[in-house]
């Protein structure tokens, strides 16, 4: 597809955006709340549309609709295999509308349309196909208990799931929650991030096309306050959340203070990417570069701490500097662009603030180091891909999640020190190890506290493989069979086989 086409599609999609709509009970409705939030294109600062900031009435309506759907004959008695077929249809529709979805994602998030077409949309349709297969395969068991009894378990849906997601992979993060939730027979109220609600609303139309019964998925728009209403709602049985560690903490509190709803949290990271001197330096450098600059560094699993064995440190930094200088930053709809715009002005300020902090802390700027002010990029939230060297593990830029295109390169001597630096973090989302020494790679995979460890690769994702963090990176896992646990509860059923058994 030519870049002219993306622009034409964007124009058409923008013209079709409708302000202030929520998706409740299978219909697009006007929000009762009159409060509005502007959705801005971060590459141009152009207003795309206004969304409603849903308040208590709107959230109550959406939750009530999800509760009714959960109790409805149509949804409750639908065969698991039929639910599976429905999920498959949703996957097909996402694939059919991949270009529209990718362009909408690019418009409000600032990521390149090429990245959205590769990294956002295909895994979103794949997760529906993956869980379509599980709908009738995740079931109970019979247990050989003592006495004249038949004891068996049922895997039952938990009820109404509140899905609250961040703005970096808007549709994908929602699908990672909605697909397993529906496969297990739950219903959902989705609250997309206020900066990037467009694909969630477009997706709602696809749900109707697929024939998902009304109320099974609802979408409420709004910011933190709307999310908090959902997190505190007594009619919500589980919150599945992706976002910052700080908000994750608030969601746990809200659960404790309301109905002890279940909570699963996918939170931040400051992930170590460890390169030993014997690694294939060409591949490791290319991968380390993508690990931090893909999606303009707004990836929870970004390889933001690059730990390089001292012997190859200077060479790797030189290569990274060259690549950073060559990366084309700019218009996300242009297929030639390598890196788009930071999602919002607030995020731009945050990233620039950390770059200044890094300079003050004594790190050296090897590449980038500030805003991209070239004439064509002046209006947007563009940052130059930035590489800091001479970084010490205790510096704030090496400890705090920047969530932008800023790489901290830290030298180390030997595996012990590498592991120590890697674990010197409040986070534990992912890690990578680059070496030809198989034993060392596996030993480090055990030693590093992280939810995923990649060996001689980075950002390995698959619908079948669990993803999630330890420490302050979260609790619970998404994807794979592992996620199904958190969307079901186990009921134990006892049957007396002998009428004389004591009552
Ligand atoms: P955020 O926590 O500010 O917002 C995330 C979502 O929570 C948004 O929808 C927001 O409106 C909502 N929210 C905000 N305050 C709330 C409250 N008090 N109660 C309920 N909901 C509330 O995070 P962000 O800045 O939008 O996203 C970036 C963060 O997300 C980063 O820390 C990143 O690492 C993390 N993230 C993690 C993963 C993962 O899978 N581990 C994936 C993507 C992003």
Boltz pocket constraint, residues with backbone or C-beta under 6 A from the ligand:
constraints:
  - pocket:
      binder: B
      contacts: [[A, 164], [A, 165], [A, 166], [A, 167], [A, 168], [A, 169], [A, 191], [A, 192], [A, 193], [A, 194], [A, 222], [A, 223], [A, 224], [A, 225], [A, 226], [A, 227], [A, 228], [A, 229], [A, 231], [A, 242], [A, 243], [A, 244], [A, 245], [A, 246], [A, 247], [A, 248], [A, 250], [A, 251], [A, 265], [A, 266], [A, 267], [A, 268], [A, 269], [A, 299], [A, 300], [A, 401], [A, 403], [A, 429], [A, 468], [A, 469], [A, 473], [A, 474]]
      max_distance: 6.0
